[in-house]
Amino acid sequence: MKSNLHSHTQFCDARNSMEEILQSAIRAGFSTWGFTPHAPLCLDSPCNMSSDEVRVYLNEIERLRKTYPTIKILAGMEVDFIDEKHGPASPEIKDYGLDYVIGSVHFIPNQKGEYHDIDGSPERFKKYLHEFFEDDLEYVVKTYWNQVQRMILSGGFDIIGHIDKIALNASSINPDIENTKMYQRLADETIDMAIKTGKAIEINTKHYPKYKRFFPHPRYWIRILSSGTEMPVNSDTHYADLVEAGMKEANELLAEKLTSIHSPEKF
């Protein structure tokens, strides 16, 4: 059963239509496909759908279900956590009647309380770090993990999206950041909190082709899997030709991790 539960649409920042992406998924042999456009946001963002587009999106889901009955199509959203009033637990998100919600952090407040996107390319991240965050990488890393922890406590999601995504951009500034005590402490605390929710923690493969990165980092997989937490492998695709980017490699590594967990001890 080949499935993907994280993909984007023409209503947010995808480069192809839902139908084009779905057709590609069918050709690739997927039996279940979940769409998760970036939900409406209380901030200005070119990547998020507007409130007016929600009904249009849901109508398109219904049309595609009728047009392509051989594949199970799920209606989800990737919802940004901004604060306890604006995030996956917001009443309007519940009112959409979605099949599931991915909770993610893309925006954090700077030292002045202004929210900025820290999820773009490493080049843009470096520019924003200087312009909006006073070149304080430690502040950005700490604030990112704090936002993820607040989201976990707030709830409202079914899957946690790319839980340690900050690692990609932060390591472009400090390649050793993930080995610092500060980073490891925050990552460990947050993953423990996530495990306690009983919700799924996705393995996001979007950046594997270019950066050879999975989120979360494989160093955390056995710890998460041993707790019984589900780890769906998702491509987070924005392009029809990348519907399964990195998924084969992730599934192979995931099988190795699961085998090591279930193998009897050798004496």
C-alpha positions, 0 to 999 in steps of 0.5 A: 500500500503506497501512500503519501500524506503531504503534498501541495496544491495550486491554492498554495505554493505548488507548481502544478495543479492537484490533478496533474500531481494526482495523475503523476501519483497514480502513474507511480502506483500510489493507492492513497494520496493526501493533499495538504495545502498551506492553510489560511494564515493570519500573516501575509504570506504568498505561500498560503491559501486564502480563506476564500479558496478553502471551499474551492479546494474542498470542491476540487477534492470531491471532483477528483474523487469522482474522476479518479475512483481507483485511488483514495484521496484525502483532504488535509491541510498543513497548518502553521502554528503561530500562537495558541490562537492561530494554529492547528487547534484553531476553531476554523480549522476544525470547521473545515471538516478535513480528513487530517491536519499536519501541524508545522512551524515555518514562521517564528517571532524575531526579537521585536515580536515580528513574525518571519519565515525561516523555512525558505532556501539557505540563501534566503535564510541567511538574508533573513537572519541578517535583516530580521534576526540580528544575525543571532542564529542561536536565538532562531534555533531556540525560538524555532524549537520553542514554537514546535513545543508550543504547537505540541502542547496546543494540539489540534494536529494528527501529524507533526510535519518536518519536526527538525526542519530548522536543521537544514538552514541553521547548518548552512550557517553553522555546520556543527549546530546539530552537535551542540549541547543546546541543539541536542537538548532542545531536539531531545525535549521536543521529540519526547514531547511529540512522542507523548502526544501519540500523534504521528511524526512524519519522515519528510523526504522533500529535500533528500534529492538536493541535500540528502536530508530527511526530517527528522534526522535518522538519528532519532528514528529508532527512538521514535519507532521504539515508542510505537509512534507512527512515522509515515513517509511523505514527499511534501511535493510541490511538483508533479514530477517529484511525487515520490522524491526521496521516498524509496531511500527513506523506506529502505532506511526505515526498514533497516531501523525497524529490523534492528528494533525487532531483531533478537539480541545476540549473545 
